[in-house]
Amino acid sequence: MMRLNGRLPFSLFLALGIAAPASAQAPMAHEAATCTAPADLPAPLASWRSPFPLKAGVDRKSEAKAVLTPGQAVKLALSPTPKVAYPVRPAKPGGSVSFGGLASFTVAQTGTWRVALGTGAWVDVVKDGAAATSIAHGHGPDCSGVRKMVDYSLEPGVYTLQVAANGEDKLTVLVTPLP
């Protein structure tokens, strides 16, 4: 009886001239667009390309110093996930090699608020020990640098933005009310 090794099936395919169809090499619809210029941004995202540097907090005390101004993008400096004391355990906390952090922001008026992120990091909006339920998820405009957008229906008060499971130690973030 002949034994097959792991290379035989692939080499057999090559010998028979079997290959993936040419269409398998074409870009898929969900892949990023090829950008020749930055996209125009809608008014709520206008500050995206001019973020201010801000160090994210790692606990309640340092979070109080990491204050987000609604409508102004920031480049958050994050910490290794194991160093962050999240007020609410993130559904996707990330592993020991991921990054996260905390920041606070104030909602002045009831309405829909958007959190825009430059990566696919996990984000929660927390108040009084509970994470707000998101009402919509999406991607930013092609060629904008906005990778993920999450909307929340928020009432006036002070909130904690907690970022988890980011692959890098920096992240562009924008919290803004929607018209």
Secondary structure, 3 states (H helix, E strand, C coil): CCCCCCCHHHHHHHHHCCCCCHHHHCCCCCCCCCCCCCCCCCHHHCCCCCCEEEECECCHHHHCCCECCCCCCEEEECEEHHHCCCCCCCCCCCCCCCEEEEEEEEECCCEEEEEEECCCCEEEEEECCEECCEEEEECCCCCCCCCEEEEEEECCEEEEEEEEEECCCEEEEEEEECC
